[in-house]
């Protein structure tokens, strides 16, 4: 589907909001454990979207099967990847986490190839997958010699998060067929996520035992939830409905840029040469997957 100037503008805004998510998470995880941060992010975002739905007069679905789908989507698109990414950012930089997150479309292609009948692996997709995994190999292979075991596990955690996002992208195709509005889909999955993560947070993090977080951590959590989640999901699901998943995945080309800039300016994070080489190969893979640069 053709991308208009408006679509490109929204895609750019979305990349900045999601790039900022890595920045705000990097601040918050210094004082809050991952599961508690996940709960705060999804629950505050869900409450924000609930207010939005009420003000805009949109009705929520009552069908149990739709809510079951929301819970599954929340698990795949929020609980698993958010938890892994937040934990990973306790061992690696926000910039590196964002680069690894850019492999999401690569995993989406593989998942779609094996699960869907209308999304088979074409030649350009195959080249893109190969380039992407070579990039990951450089990131992971170099870490074996230069990083701690926890950092290596953090890298692996980011890759598993990307795989979960890929599964969520395939699963989420059903919401358009069901005629559910993008804002309702966003609210539904965030609500399901909040309900799933609550008992896990209480059991493992025991938040009542934690110290009161600083003002900067609280502001980071609120911004992460409202701006980088609630507002970002409204943009994401609207783009998904209007221009399709292939075009929306281009956001992953842009997210590392803002994440790396914010991390270097405000968190004094630095990336090694191999990180940039790996990122370049991953981005080349995504461009190959998209294929539009090779079209006349």
Number of C-alpha atoms within 10 A of each C-alpha: 9 9 15 10 9 9 18 16 12 19 24 15 17 27 25 21 23 25 27 26 25 29 27 26 27 25 20 25 21 13 16 23 20 24 24 20 23 28 26 21 27 29 24 22 28 25 17 18 25 21 11 16 16 11 9 9 9 13 10 16 13 8 8 9 10 17 18 14 19 25 23 20 27 27 23 24 26 27 26 21 23 25 21 23 30 26 22 27 28 20 18 22 24 32 28 28 24 27 29 29 23 27 29 25 30 25 23 21 25 20 20 19 15 11 14 12 8 8 15 16 16 12 12 17 21 18 16 26 25 16 23 29 18 17 27 24 13 17 24 22 15 16 17 12 10 11 14 13 13 13 20 22 16 23 26 18 23 31 23 20 27 26 25 24 26 24 22 20 23 18 17 20 14 13 17 14 8 9 9 15 16 20 21 22 26 28 27 25 25 32 23 24 28 25 15 17 24 16 13 14 18 13 10 11 16 13 15 8 7 11 9 12 13 11 9 11 20 18 15 21 25 17 21 29 27 21 19 24 27 28 19 24 24 19 19 24 20 19 21 19 15 15 15 16 19 12 18 23 21 20 21 23 20 22 27 27 17 21 27 25 17 21 24 17 10 9 15 9 16 16 13 10 10 16 21 16 15 25 25 17 20 28 23 19 27 27 18 21 25 18 14 9 9 9 5 4
